[in-house]
Amino acid sequence: MPAMTMVYDVEDANEMKRLWPGDNIQAELVVQSGKAELQNIAVRGK
């Protein structure tokens, strides 16, 4: 299956500074009060 692109809010915008297009990431998707955001983002590969 080809890679997918999905748009999410993030808890801490500073985490985005170390991400680059093509990075393979793992994160926690937290949903509260109808709002979804990514937390604990980690790069797993390029």
C-alpha positions in Angstrom: 0.0 0.0 0.0 1.4 3.4 -0.8 2.1 5.9 2.0 -0.8 8.0 3.2 -0.9 11.7 4.2 -3.1 12.7 7.0 -3.5 16.1 8.7 -3.7 16.4 12.5 -3.2 19.1 15.1 -0.2 18.6 17.4 0.0 19.2 21.1 3.5 20.9 20.9 4.2 22.7 17.6 8.0 22.6 18.4 7.9 18.9 17.7 7.3 19.7 14.1 10.7 21.4 13.7 12.6 18.1 13.6 10.3 16.4 11.1 11.0 16.3 7.3 8.9 15.2 4.3 9.3 11.4 4.0 9.9 10.7 7.7 8.2 7.6 9.0 6.7 8.6 12.4 5.0 7.0 15.3 2.7 9.1 17.6 -0.2 8.9 20.0 -3.5 10.1 18.7 -5.4 11.6 21.6 -9.1 12.4 21.2 -10.8 14.5 23.8 -14.1 16.5 23.6 -14.3 15.9 19.9 -10.8 17.2 19.2 -8.0 15.0 17.9 -4.3 15.8 18.2 -0.9 14.0 18.0 1.3 13.7 21.0 4.7 12.0 21.7 5.8 12.1 18.1 8.9 10.0 17.3 10.8 9.5 14.0 11.1 5.8 13.2 12.8 6.0 9.8 13.4 8.0 6.7 
